[in-house]
Amino acid sequence: MGHHHDHSHHHHGPGHEHASNNLLLALALNLGFAVIELVGGLYTNSVAILSDALHDLGDTFSLGVAWYLQKISGKPRDEYYSYGYRRFSLLGALVVSSVLLIGVALVIRESVERLLKPEQADAKGMLLLAVLGVAINGFAALRVKKGHSLNERAVYLHLLEDVLGWIAVLVSSIVMIFFNLPFLDPLVSLGISLFILFNVYKNLRSVVRILLLEVPGHVKLPEFESAVRGLKHVKDLDDLHLWTLDGQNHVLTMQVIVSDKLGFSALRNIKHEIRELARGRGIMHTTIEFCCNSEDRHQHH
């Protein structure tokens, strides 16, 4: 018996354009607010706000990269990338996470210096900027939070860091208006930085696992294999591979050893049953090959 191949593909939906638009909005808000921060930081003599401005400019760069790569990842397959461009969004997640790590390192250094040598700043000016910061970054974060891609997740963490940072500035500026506690600001800043580091670690871990072709976490491979082996006429499985392109779109390839002399309609039924088992586990792209003897089977090794 010859080989029989089946391909089922998952196509791009309108959600992809939505993700791209959300990132573009976040980019525009971030760039505009970074300029306001630079002016505000100089006006209030707040090193924390100035460093936040530099951090936001870095954010704007990484958001731009993330938006561009998210847009590219929506392109269909072509002669160069047979799986399409979905993995490009992983590059965005890596870039944004890397910039975040650098930003957090700078904030931690600044916070430690501020703890050792406390400085006074214009608390009322800081309060005004903080209210603006929470509003603008909060709005952008909520827009991006609705997305599911790892790229959007990385950008959301970026914006969340900014929101939490501004909440820290908000609270500490209110306290500093009434009490002389300049060390409060760097202390809160350190706590937020550690929280962000933990989240970046989780996001990077997800990206690395995908790049290492790990089986998608929600799929129990032995259980799936036994379900396929339990189908009528299926004798064994070989060359079963399951991985994910970007954390959302999963790919399955497998060789199914079947009983001799099965007709086309019987093979089609087996193929349909396997695809249904795969779909039930969120696997939309399947390539199934049939063979019926050991000689056929070992040609592939």
N, C-alpha and C positions, 0 to 999 in steps of 0.2 A: 504493500500500500504506500502511496505517496504521502506527502505532508499536506496538511490543511491549516491555513493561517486565518486568524480572525483579528481584526483591529476595531476597537471602539474608541472614539475620541470624545473628549469633553471640550466643548467650545466656550469661548469667552462671553461673559454676560455683561450687561450694562453696569454692574457693580464695579467693573474695572475702571471705567471712565470716572465713576464717582470717587474712587480711591485717589485717582490722579488729581481731580479737582480739589479734594480735601487737602491734599499735600500742597497744592499751589496756593490755596487760601492761607494755610499755615505759614508758608514761605513769605507771602506778602505782608502778613501781620508782623511776623518776626523781624523782617528787614526794617519796616517802618518804626517799630518800637525800639529797635536797637539804636537808631539815630536819636530818638527822644531820650533814651537812657544815657547816651554819651553826654548830651547837653545837661541833663538833670544831674548826672554824677559830678560834673565839673561845678555846677551851681551849688549843690548841697555839700560839696567837699566830702562825699562818701566814697571811700575806696571800694566798699562792697558793691555799690551800684556801678561804679566804673568797671570793675572786674566782671560784673554781670553783663555789662554792655559788650565787652570784648567777647565774652562767652556767647552772647546772643548773636554776634556777628559770625562767630564760628558755627553756631547753629544754622544760621541762614545759608551758609555754604553747604553744610551737610543736608539741609532740607532740600536745597536746589538739586543736589546729586540724587537724593531719594526720589524726588518728584520726576526727574528725567528717567531714572531707571524703572520707576513704576510704570511710566508711560510706555517705555520700550517693552516691558514684560507683557504688555497686552497685545503685542504684534503676533500674528499667526505664524505657523512654521513656514520655513522657506528652504532654499537649497543649501544654506549655510548652517541653520539650526533646525534639525529635523523634529525636535521636541518643542519648537517655538522658543520664545524668549522669557519664559516664566522665571528661570533661575536668575535673571538679571536683577530682580528685586532683592535677592539675597545679598548682592553686592551693596545695594543701598543700605540694608540692615547692618552690614559690616562697617561701612564708612561712618554711618551715624553713630554706631556704638563706639567706634574708635575715637571719634571726635568727643563724644561724651566722656570717655575715660580721661582724655587729656584735660577737658574742661573741669572735671571733678578733681583731678590732681592739682590743678591751679587753685581751685577754690579751697581745697584742704590746706594747701601751703599758706594762702592768704589768711585763712581762719586761724591757723596756729600762730602766725606772726601777730595777728590782731589780739589774740589771747595774751601773748607775752607783752605786747606794747599796746594797750587799749588807746583808741583815738576817739575824740568827740566829732560828731557829724551833725548836720542840720536835721534834727529828728522830724520836724514838721514837713520839710521838703521831701524827706524819705517816705513819710506817710502818704503824701500825695502821689508820688511815683508808685508806691506799693499798691495802692488802690487801683491805679491804672494798669499796673502789671498783672495783678490777679484777674482783672476783667478781660484784658486782651488775650493773655496766654490761656486763661480758663476757657474762653470761647473757642479758640483754635484747638485746644486739647479735646474738648467735647466733640468737635467735628471729626477729628481723626480717630477718636476712640471707637467709633462705630465700625471701623474697618477691621478686616480679619488677617491681612497679610503681615508677615513678620516685619516687612519694611514699615508699614503703618504703625505697627506695635513699637518699633524702635523710635519713630518720630513722636508717637504719643508719650513715651517715657521722657523724651527730650522736653516736651512741652509741660509734662507733669513736674519735671525737675524745676522748670522755670516758675510754675504756679506755686509749688511748695517753697521755693526760694523767696518769692514775693510775699507769701504768707508769713514767712519768718521775719522778713524786713518789716512787714506791717505790724506784727505783734511787738517786735523789739522796739520799733520806732514809737509806738504808743507808750510802752513802758519807759523808754528813754525820755519821753516828754515830761513824765512825772517823777522819775527816779534817775539818779546818776549811776547807771549800770551799763557802761559801754561794752563790757565783755559779753553781754547777752547775745548780741548779734552774731559774733563768730561761733559761739557755742551752739546755737540753733543751726547755723550753717553747716557745722561739722556733722550733726545728726542727720541732716537731709542728704549730705554727700554720701554717707555710709548706706543709706536707704537706696539711693540711686545706683551705687556700685553693685549692690546685691541684684537689682533688677537688670542691669547691663549684663552681669554674669549669666543670668538665666536666659536672656535673649541671645547672647553669643553662643551659649551651649546649644540652643535649638538650631542655630544656623550651622554650627560645626557638625552636629549630628546628621543634618540633611546632606551636607557636603560629603560626609563619610558613607552615604547611602544606607543609613539605618532604616530598618523596617518601621513604618509609621506606628507611633506608640499605641494607638487605639486598636490596632489589628493584632490578634493573637494567631500567629502563623501556624503553630501545630494544630490548633482547633480548625482553622480554615482548610489545611491540608487533609485532615481526617474527614471533613465534610465533603470535599471533592472526591476523596477515595471511596466514600460511601455511595457515590452515584452509580447507577446501573451501567454495566459494561466497562467501567474504569478499573484497570488492573493495577496501575501504579502511576506515580508522577516523577518527573525528572526536570532538572534545570529550572526550578521554580525560583524566580527572583521578584522581589517586591521592594520598591523604594518610592520616595516622594520627590517631586520636582521642586516644590517650594513650600511644603508644609500643608498644602491644601489639595494639590492635584497629584494623585498617586498612580503609579505605573506597575502593572503586573505582566510578567512574561512566564510562560510555563509550557512544558511538554507533557502531554497526557498519553500514557500507554493504554490502549484500548484492546478489546477482544478482536480477534481476526474477523475479516470479511463483514465489517459493519457498513451499511449503506449510507448514502449522503444524508438522508433525513435523520437517521439515528445519531450521526455525528453532529448534525445541526442542533438536535435536541440537547445533547450533552453540552455542547458549546453554550447554548442558551442558559442551561442550568448553572454552569460555572460562572457565567457573566452575572447572573442574578445573585449568586452567593457573593461575588466580588462587589457588586453595587451595594448590597446590604451592608458592606463594610466601608463604603465611601470610595471604592476603587472604580474609577470611570474609564480608565484606559487599559484595555486588556489585549494581549497577544497570545493566542492559544494555538499550539501545534499538536497535531495528532500523529502517532505512529503505533505500530502494533507488534513489532518484534525487536529483539535485543540488537540485531544488526543495524536496523534503522536507528535505534536509540543511541548507539555508541559512535555513529558518524559525527556527532556534535561535540565530542570531548576532545 
